[in-house]
Amino acid sequence: MDNQKEILIEIKDLKTQFFLDEGTVKAVDGVNLDIHRNRTLCVVGESGCGKSVTARSILQIVDSPGRIVEGEILYHRHQMADVIDLAAMNPRGKAIRKIRGKDIAMIFQEPMTSLSPIHTVGDQITEALLLHLPISKDAARERAIELLRLVDIPHAEQRIDTYPFQLSGGMRQRAMIAMALSCNPSLLIADEPTTAVDVTTQAQILELMLELQDEYHMAIMLITHDLGVVAEIADDVAVMYLGQVVE
């Protein structure tokens, strides 16, 4: 198989629903998608069409009262013949926790709500490293500084001890990217990562993501409204409408 088109994640007939008092919301209603290694898939569509819920379903972090009711999310692990169905895993189980943040990482739309306000940026990056890698605290701190440099945060040695509220929006988003990349994931899911930043910072962050993709050979699933961004960086595009991939 051509390495460029090697499948990493295969989503088959995925249905994620929210069970409310008023009735059932079919947020994702039969999605079929392939994410290939080392390629960028852009998922576009209007607000509420199920883009973010599809992404969250891959990591099994759908907010209650939502859950996956049908379908498969097949993860083809690198250098292993085994295929794991993420949809069948227990959302709170150890198995999915080993994958979440290590093999598959996610950058959220608003970094201020995703980063803990009471822990320093460095603590949050080193926590991810210590959780997934056999690494000492000192080595984790060194790696965290290296990651902050990698995402172009100036004076990384000082910035590692700052709190998220002391950073600008663009810097927070870079810190989130550093955290997501800490364990060299196979797939980076970016849920509208440039919504909260200005146009110049947006261009820098997208450029940074593509550079890091080349360096780490990871797949990117980018959720966006912006067709300019899609034209710039997409290898594959999926258009969603009413919980389905229509094009």
Disulfide bonds with the S-S distance in Angstrom:
none
